[in-house]
Amino acid sequence: MTDKEQIQHLIDKNNKLEAELIVLKTKATGWFEDIAEFRNTLMIRNSELNQYKNIKVDWELKKKIILFLQKTQSVEAYDAMTPNQIAHRAAHFIENILTSKLPPKLAIPLELQVTTREPD
């Protein structure tokens, strides 16, 4: 291989590396935008959840929740559920309480009644 061919080979190799760097830079820019969007979403969700951190659950509500748990152990509909279905139902229960317009002292008993209602 002559010197001229070696130089041309190095130039071609350099061009390929530059092209790969441009592609990586473009991808990285997209990743940074995705990360920034995800960060903003988390910040918004965190500020939404901060309003619930000072919620106090008194003994009356704890008693109702315990009665709910005892009742669900005897309801046939809950016996037929898989652990995944029960977890989904529990997450839905908590989400309904947190997104309710009612104060927690009213939302929890109301949601307990709705959740344990027997099918018609």
C-alpha positions in Angstrom: 0.0 0.0 0.0 1.4 3.3 -1.0 1.6 6.4 1.2 -1.2 8.0 -0.8 -3.5 5.0 -0.3 -2.7 4.9 3.4 -3.6 8.6 3.8 -6.9 8.0 1.9 -7.6 5.0 4.1 -7.1 7.1 7.3 -9.3 9.9 5.9 -12.1 7.4 5.2 -11.7 5.9 8.6 -11.8 9.3 10.2 -15.0 10.2 8.2 -16.7 7.0 9.5 -15.7 7.9 13.1 -17.0 11.4 12.6 -20.3 10.1 11.3 -20.6 7.7 14.3 -19.9 10.6 16.7 -22.7 12.7 15.0 -25.1 9.8 15.3 -24.2 9.4 19.0 -24.5 13.1 19.6 -28.0 13.1 18.1 -29.1 10.2 20.2 -27.7 11.7 23.3 -29.6 14.9 22.7 -32.8 12.9 22.5 -31.9 11.0 25.7 -31.3 14.3 27.5 -34.6 15.6 26.4 -36.4 12.4 27.5 -34.6 12.6 30.9 -35.6 16.3 31.3 -39.2 15.4 30.5 -39.2 12.5 32.9 -37.7 14.8 35.6 -40.4 17.3 35.1 -43.1 14.6 35.3 -41.6 13.4 38.6 -41.4 16.9 40.0 -45.1 17.5 39.2 -46.1 14.1 40.7 -44.0 14.8 43.8 -45.7 18.2 44.3 -49.1 16.5 43.9 -48.3 13.8 46.5 -46.9 16.4 49.0 -50.4 17.5 49.9 -51.1 14.0 51.3 -48.0 13.6 53.5 -49.6 15.3 56.6 -52.8 13.1 56.5 -53.4 11.6 60.0 -55.4 8.4 60.3 -57.2 8.2 63.6 -58.2 5.0 65.4 -61.7 5.1 64.0 -60.4 4.9 60.4 -57.9 2.2 61.4 -60.7 0.2 63.0 -62.8 0.5 59.7 -59.8 -0.6 57.6 -59.2 -3.6 59.9 -62.9 -4.5 59.7 -62.6 -4.2 55.9 -59.7 -6.6 55.9 -61.5 -9.1 58.1 -64.6 -8.9 56.0 -62.7 -9.5 52.7 -61.2 -12.7 54.2 -64.8 -14.1 54.4 -66.1 -12.8 51.0 -66.0 -15.5 48.3 -65.2 -12.9 45.6 -61.9 -12.2 47.3 -61.1 -15.9 47.8 -61.4 -16.4 44.0 -58.9 -13.6 43.2 -55.3 -14.1 42.4 -52.6 -12.2 44.3 -52.1 -9.9 41.3 -55.8 -9.1 41.2 -55.8 -8.3 44.9 -52.8 -6.1 44.6 -54.4 -4.3 41.6 -57.6 -3.8 43.7 -55.6 -2.5 46.7 -53.7 0.0 44.4 -57.0 1.1 42.9 -58.5 1.5 46.4 -55.5 3.7 47.5 -55.7 5.7 44.3 -59.4 6.4 44.7 -58.8 7.7 48.2 -55.9 10.0 47.2 -57.7 11.4 44.2 -61.0 11.9 46.0 -62.2 15.4 46.5 -63.4 14.4 50.0 -61.2 14.7 53.0 -59.6 11.4 54.0 -61.8 11.0 57.0 -64.8 10.7 54.7 -63.1 9.2 51.6 -61.7 6.1 53.4 -65.0 4.9 54.9 -66.9 5.7 51.6 -64.3 3.8 49.6 -64.4 0.9 52.1 -68.2 0.6 51.5 -67.8 0.7 47.8 -65.0 -1.8 47.7 -66.7 -4.4 49.9 -70.1 -4.1 48.3 -71.5 -7.5 47.4 -72.2 -8.0 43.7 -75.9 -7.9 42.7 
